[in-house]
């Protein structure tokens, strides 16, 4: 059997088919999805802060505008706006924790 994209080479050298999960078999609870969205918002805040240090405020703003545009193209306006809202919420929560 020749290796192809859907197979991998095993330790012994035999070619084994790679198992694939059908998207319909993968389901997440609403709680898990919510958690992942909050984590993503915190991650983007962290990346933005890092860019402001590396590039300065103005260039970081340009970078963030490009990122938001890319997210909007891939996921849609509503998903991008949801991310921005979650980021604002996370920043507000962070400020209230430090007081």
NURO-826977 format. One line per field, with one value per residue: x, y, z of N, C-alpha, C in turn; residue in one letter; residue number from 1. Coordinates in Angstrom, 1 decimal. Each point is the difference from the previous one (the first is absolute). Layout:
nc1 = c(X|...)
nc2 = c(Y|...)
nc3 = c(Z|...)
cac1 = c(X|...)
cac2 = c(Y|...)
cac3 = c(Z|...)
cc1 = c(X|...)
cc2 = c(Y|...)
cc3 = c(Z|...)
aa = c(A|...)
i = c(NUM|...)
END
This chain:
nc1 = c(0.8|-0.3|0.9|-1.0|-0.7|-0.8|1.3|0.5|1.3|-0.2|0.3|-0.7|-0.6|-1.1|-0.7|-0.4|-1.2|-0.1|-0.4|-1.2|-0.2|-1.2|-0.2|-0.9|1.1|0.5|-0.3|-0.2|0.1|-1.1|0.2|0.3|-1.0|-0.8|0.5|-0.1|-1.2|-0.2|0.5|-0.7|-1.0|0.3|0.0|-1.0|-0.4|0.5|-0.5|-1.1|0.0|0.3|-0.9|-0.7|0.6|-0.2|-1.3|-0.5|-0.6|0.5|1.2|-0.1|-0.4|1.0|0.9|-0.6|0.0|1.3|0.4|-0.6|0.6|1.1|-0.3|-0.3|1.1|0.7|-0.4|0.1|-0.8|-1.1|0.8|0.4|-1.2|-0.4|1.0|-0.3|-1.3|0.3|0.7|-1.0|-0.9|0.9|0.1|-1.3|-0.2|1.0|-0.6|-1.2|0.8|0.6|-1.2)
nc2 = c(-1.2|0.9|0.8|0.5|1.0|-1.0|-0.1|-0.7|0.2|-1.3|-0.3|-1.1|1.0|-0.5|0.1|0.8|-0.3|1.3|-0.2|0.1|1.1|-0.5|1.1|-0.8|-0.7|1.1|0.0|1.3|0.0|0.7|-0.6|-1.1|0.2|0.3|-1.1|-0.7|0.6|-0.3|-1.2|-0.1|0.6|-0.7|-1.0|0.5|0.2|-1.2|-0.5|0.7|-0.4|-1.3|0.2|0.6|-1.0|-1.0|0.4|0.3|1.0|0.9|-0.6|0.0|1.2|0.2|-0.6|0.6|1.1|-0.4|-0.2|1.1|0.6|-0.6|0.3|1.3|-0.1|-0.6|0.8|1.2|1.0|-0.8|-0.9|0.9|0.5|-1.3|-0.3|1.1|-0.4|-1.2|0.6|0.8|-1.0|-0.7|1.0|0.2|-1.3|0.1|1.1|-0.6|-0.9|1.0|0.5)
nc3 = c(0.0|-0.9|0.6|0.5|-0.3|-0.2|-0.2|1.0|0.1|0.3|1.2|-0.3|-0.6|0.6|-1.0|0.9|-0.3|-0.3|1.3|-0.5|0.7|-0.2|-0.7|-0.5|0.1|-0.4|1.2|0.2|1.3|0.3|1.2|-0.8|-0.9|1.0|0.7|-1.2|-0.1|1.3|-0.1|-1.1|0.7|1.0|-0.9|-0.6|1.2|0.3|-1.1|0.2|1.3|-0.5|-0.9|1.0|0.7|-0.9|-0.4|1.2|0.6|-0.8|-0.1|1.4|-0.1|-0.9|0.8|1.1|-0.7|-0.4|1.2|0.4|-1.0|0.3|1.3|-0.4|-0.8|1.0|1.0|-0.6|-0.3|0.2|-0.5|-0.9|0.0|0.0|-0.8|-0.8|0.1|-0.3|-0.9|-0.3|0.0|-0.6|-0.7|0.0|-0.1|-0.9|-0.5|0.1|-0.5|-0.7|0.1)
cac1 = c(-0.8|0.8|-0.5|-0.7|-0.3|-0.8|0.6|1.3|0.9|0.1|1.3|0.6|0.2|-1.2|-0.9|-1.2|-1.0|-0.2|-1.4|-0.6|-1.3|-1.0|-0.4|-1.2|0.2|0.7|-1.0|0.4|-1.1|0.0|0.9|1.4|0.1|0.1|1.4|1.0|-0.1|0.7|1.4|0.4|0.0|1.2|1.2|0.1|0.4|1.4|0.8|-0.1|1.0|1.4|0.2|0.2|1.4|0.9|-0.1|-0.5|-1.5|-0.6|0.1|-0.8|-1.4|-0.2|0.0|-1.3|-1.0|0.1|-0.5|-1.5|-0.5|0.2|-1.0|-1.4|-0.1|-0.1|-1.0|-1.2|0.0|-0.5|1.0|1.1|-0.5|-0.1|1.4|0.4|-0.8|0.6|1.3|-0.3|-0.5|1.2|0.8|-0.8|0.2|1.3|0.2|-0.7|0.7|1.2|-0.4)
cac2 = c(1.2|1.3|1.1|1.1|1.0|-0.5|-1.1|0.3|-1.1|-0.4|-0.2|-1.2|0.3|-0.4|1.1|-0.1|1.1|1.0|0.1|1.4|0.2|0.8|1.2|-0.2|-0.8|0.9|1.0|0.6|0.6|1.5|0.4|-0.1|1.0|1.3|0.1|0.2|1.4|0.9|-0.2|0.6|1.5|0.2|-0.2|1.2|1.1|-0.2|0.3|1.4|0.7|-0.3|0.8|1.4|0.1|-0.2|0.9|1.3|0.0|0.3|-1.2|-1.1|0.3|-0.4|-1.5|-0.5|0.2|-1.0|-1.3|0.0|-0.2|-1.4|-0.8|0.3|-0.7|-1.4|-0.4|0.9|1.2|-0.3|-0.7|0.9|0.9|-0.8|-0.1|1.3|0.3|-0.8|0.6|1.2|-0.6|-0.6|1.1|0.6|-0.9|0.1|1.3|-0.1|-1.0|0.7|1.0)
cac3 = c(0.0|-0.1|0.9|-0.6|1.0|1.1|0.7|0.7|0.2|1.4|0.5|-0.6|-1.4|-0.8|-0.3|0.7|-0.3|1.1|0.3|-0.2|0.7|-0.7|0.8|0.7|1.2|1.0|0.6|1.3|0.7|-0.1|1.0|-0.5|-1.0|0.7|0.5|-1.1|-0.5|1.0|-0.1|-1.2|0.2|0.8|-0.8|-0.9|0.8|0.3|-1.3|-0.3|0.9|-0.4|-1.2|0.4|0.5|-1.2|-1.2|0.4|0.0|-1.3|-0.8|0.6|-0.4|-1.4|0.0|0.5|-1.1|-1.0|0.7|0.1|-1.4|-0.3|0.8|-0.6|-1.3|0.3|0.9|-0.1|0.8|1.3|0.7|0.3|1.0|1.3|0.6|0.5|1.2|1.1|0.4|0.8|1.3|0.7|0.4|1.1|1.1|0.4|0.8|1.3|0.9|0.5|0.9)
cc1 = c(0.9|-0.5|-0.8|-0.4|-0.8|0.7|1.3|0.9|0.1|1.4|0.7|0.3|-1.2|-0.8|-1.4|-1.0|-0.2|-1.5|-0.4|-1.3|-0.9|-0.4|-1.3|0.2|0.6|-1.1|0.6|-1.2|0.1|0.9|1.5|0.2|0.2|1.4|1.0|-0.1|0.6|1.5|0.6|0.1|1.2|1.3|0.2|0.4|1.5|0.8|0.0|1.0|1.4|0.3|0.2|1.4|0.9|0.0|-0.4|-1.5|-0.6|0.1|-0.8|-1.5|-0.2|0.0|-1.3|-1.1|0.0|-0.5|-1.5|-0.6|0.1|-1.0|-1.3|-0.2|-0.3|-1.2|-1.3|0.1|-0.4|1.0|1.1|-0.5|-0.1|1.4|0.4|-0.7|0.6|1.4|-0.2|-0.4|1.2|0.9|-0.6|0.2|1.4|0.3|-0.7|0.7|1.2|-0.4|-0.2)
cc2 = c(1.2|1.0|1.0|1.1|-0.5|-1.2|0.5|-1.2|-0.3|-0.2|-1.1|0.3|-0.4|1.3|-0.2|1.1|0.9|0.1|1.5|0.1|0.8|1.2|-0.2|-0.8|0.9|1.0|0.5|0.6|1.5|0.5|0.0|1.1|1.4|0.2|0.2|1.4|1.0|-0.1|0.7|1.5|0.3|-0.1|1.2|1.2|-0.1|0.3|1.5|0.8|-0.2|0.8|1.4|0.2|-0.1|1.1|1.4|0.0|0.1|-1.3|-1.2|0.2|-0.4|-1.6|-0.5|0.2|-1.1|-1.4|0.0|-0.2|-1.5|-0.9|0.2|-0.8|-1.5|-0.4|0.8|1.1|-0.2|-0.7|0.9|1.0|-0.6|0.0|1.4|0.3|-0.9|0.5|1.2|-0.5|-0.5|1.2|0.7|-0.9|0.0|1.3|-0.1|-1.0|0.7|1.0|-0.5)
cc3 = c(0.0|1.0|-0.8|1.1|1.2|0.8|0.6|0.1|1.4|0.5|-0.7|-1.5|-0.8|-0.1|0.7|-0.4|1.2|0.3|-0.1|0.7|-0.9|0.8|0.8|1.3|1.1|0.5|1.3|0.7|-0.1|1.0|-0.5|-1.1|0.6|0.6|-1.0|-0.5|1.0|-0.1|-1.3|0.2|0.9|-0.8|-1.0|0.8|0.3|-1.3|-0.3|0.9|-0.4|-1.3|0.3|0.5|-1.1|-1.0|0.4|-0.2|-1.4|-0.9|0.5|-0.4|-1.4|-0.1|0.5|-1.0|-1.0|0.6|0.0|-1.4|-0.4|0.7|-0.6|-1.3|0.2|0.8|-0.1|1.0|1.4|0.9|0.4|1.0|1.3|0.6|0.6|1.3|1.2|0.4|0.9|1.4|0.8|0.5|1.2|1.2|0.6|0.9|1.3|0.9|0.7|1.0|1.4)
aa = c(X|X|X|X|X|X|X|X|X|X|X|X|X|X|X|X|X|X|X|X|X|X|X|X|X|X|X|X|X|X|X|X|X|X|X|X|X|X|X|X|X|X|X|X|X|X|X|X|X|X|X|X|X|X|X|X|X|X|X|X|X|X|X|X|X|X|X|X|X|X|X|X|X|X|X|X|X|X|X|X|X|X|X|X|X|X|X|X|X|X|X|X|X|X|X|X|X|X|X)
i = c(1|2|3|4|5|6|7|8|9|10|11|12|13|14|15|16|17|18|19|20|21|22|23|24|25|26|27|28|29|30|31|32|33|34|35|36|37|38|39|40|41|42|43|44|45|46|47|48|49|50|51|52|53|54|55|56|57|58|59|60|61|62|63|64|65|66|67|68|69|70|71|72|73|74|75|76|77|78|79|80|81|82|83|84|85|86|87|88|89|90|91|92|93|94|95|96|97|98|99)
END
